[in-house]
Amino acid sequence: MNRVFINGIASISAQEDAVVENGNVALYSENNIAALDKNYKSIIAPMMLRRMSKAVKMGLWTSLNALKEAKIEIPQNIIFGTGKGCLQDTEKFLVQMLDSREGLLSPTSFIQSTHNTIGGQIALHLKCNAYNMTYSQNSNSFETAILDAMMKIGSGESENALVGGVEENADIITDFENFDGQLKQEKISNLVLLNSTTSGTIIAESAHAFVFTSKPNKAYAELLDVEIRLNCELENLNSWIFQFLDTYKLTSKDIGFVIMGNNGDARYDNYYKALQDSIFKETPQIAYKHLVGENNSISSYALWLASQIFKLNKISEVFKLNDIDMVNPKYALIYNQYLGKNHSLILLENA
Amino acid sequence: MKGIAVTGMGVISSIGHHLSENLEALSSSKSGISFPEILQTTHTHLPVGEIKFNNTELSEILNLPKTQAYTRAALLGTFAVKELLKNLGWEKFPEETGFISGTSVGGIDATEKHFKQYAANSENNRFIQAQHPGFTTEKIAEYFELNSVVTNISTACSSSANAILVGARMIQCGRLKRVIVGGTDCLTKFTLNGFNSLKILSSNPCKPFDDRRDGLNLGEAAAYLMLEADDLVQNKPIARISGFGNANDAFHQTASSQNGEGAFLAMEKALKIAGLEKSQIDYINAHGTGTLNNDLSESMAIQRFFGEDIPLFSSTKAYTGHTLGAAGALEAIFSILSISENKIFPNLNFAEAMQETGYSPVSIIRKANLRHVLSNSLGFGGNCTSLIFSKDE
């Protein structure tokens, strides 16, 4: 099996990149948060930009930046995860169709509504004929993209892959999540989100892209493995993690820092708390969703964060869930789930 | 390569609720195209490949509680996987069976139905999450207590072809030993109006590869295959997946390039993995939707790839309509039926060869000993996938 390294990385979220080091947090109290805007014009022609939805814009911007950093022009694979896809164009077409009672419609938003519009537009922009895949599996969308890329590079079939996770919000469809318990009903400062005792969370937009390569170069980290499960009973969580780590002859004590997906939803944060209080009690614990919000591909922020932590060998206090100091971490574990489903584990090693 | 063993199949489409009914219709040139009766649309003049069970009927067949949150794609998908289970002769799927499903729009049928009704305390709120493709896949997985790798691919009209490709790769590299692959998509107002706004729906039964073709018919289906690693295979495999390839046309969001570059590259990759010569492909189950653009572009790709000796080919879309995300898996099953029955199912409604190519598809049922069959699926976003199915020898 060939090894898989993370080389280029790029992020768009509700926080500035520098928050990892300086802890200057953008504060929010609403439950639906837009991603911070980037200078898209700097790398995408204005005429192209006008036609792009936010998801496509963010996906392309992060992809181009990650490729640039990895010094790769045309990737051998383009693999994306997006649980909700091009929500804005979907909503636009749906509203027009319903309001006109199936009248005469413009096809523009329909043709951009498919989940693979992001990967397709990146291919179009790069004139890249390579393997192009889009996974849309709730909070395991990005994880399956990682898994696919690891198979491509691990098997020796490819030397690199562009891998990303993108989610945008839409006005009406995202707002529906207020009605089914997904979003918090009270205003809450994002800084205290993780202490919340109520149900629901806050949702935000984000996009992340990574270049995985078979050669270490100046890698941020080495990807050892990823595993996904649809359901996992709370009492089986520890044994799943033990089994996963044991494949690499590791125990929880070898993990230099663990990144948890706590999102302030009191109904489901017990999965994370169970780990915090047991096998990772003595491990530096890091959380991020109080800063960048929840979404189906937000674990891509966790992978970006882990990459940064390995590179910087430090992390701002605002991410820490406990007081244990991080000392030259060798391995990192990312655990995530959403509404108690679509659980994932990602294991990384300092490159 | 020897190829990944296909050990079971389950399917529901407008030409049949079971595998045997689908085979019967294919063999007797019986199309499933009708006018919409279940789908509530104002476009009642547009022919569709509709499955004539409503959601309540499907829900009752599957013994689901009244409070279920299964969208139509989830109902059809569950129905087809249940068929697969029955055809395998198993009580339930063994632990560690993976599930990879493809769907293009997932549960948008629920969103378009309840869009104006979602509000605090509405009883329909259980469908809010159901819009998203992964939810459809979860519902099917939970019905069968599948809890290993459960994931969903959404690459428009090549979704389930890609699910087959990824599942085969997972077996090949040892990530999984057993995986259900395929896909499901139902008729929705969203897609019917979408394709209508693109002006590529025909108001007649579609005529793939015909010179006077004037668009596609939408359809709905769910189709799933069981793939197993060789050390688990107990009975002789129905067929093997010997090659697979995905490439991007990188030309336009919806239209295919004139020379069909994406399809060309996908076929090339699939053949290379299979280790086959071009001349060994006995038949192509083409994507052949019946639109001006697709059929020309795909023909060009086939012509460029195969040169003088073009294999026999046909599109089965005139039977079922274009079932979008389910099409790849549906046609994978049709391709495998072709191999096991030694029959090429005809391209219905064909009369006159395209002027640009002069090629005629197989238009009446034809006996043939088929060892290797190529199946193409081409989607929005330039997504092109080719699969090769081979006789288990």
Interface residues (C-beta under 8 A of the other chain):
Chain A: I78 G83 K84 G85 T90 F93 L94 M97 L98 R101 E102 L104 L105 S106 P107 F110 I111 Q112 S113 T114 H115 N116 T117 G119 G120 Q121 A123 L124 L126 K127 C128 N129 A130 Y131 N132 M133 T134 Y135 S136 Q137 N138 N140 S141 T144 L147 D148 M151 G154 S155 I172 I173 F176 E177 N178 F179 D180 Q182 I228 R229 L230 N231 N296 K341 N342
Chain B: T41 T42 H43 S104 G106 I108 T111 E112 F115 K116 Y118 A119 A120 N121 S122 N125 R126 I128 Q129 Q131 H132 P133 G134 F135 T137 E138 A141 E142 L146 N147 S148 V149 V150 T151 N152 I153 S154 T155 A156 N162 V166 R169 M170 Q172 C173 R175 K189 F190 N193 G194 N196 S197 L198 N246 A247 N248 D249 A250 F251 H252 Q253 T254 E261 G262 L265 G379 F380 G381 G382 N383
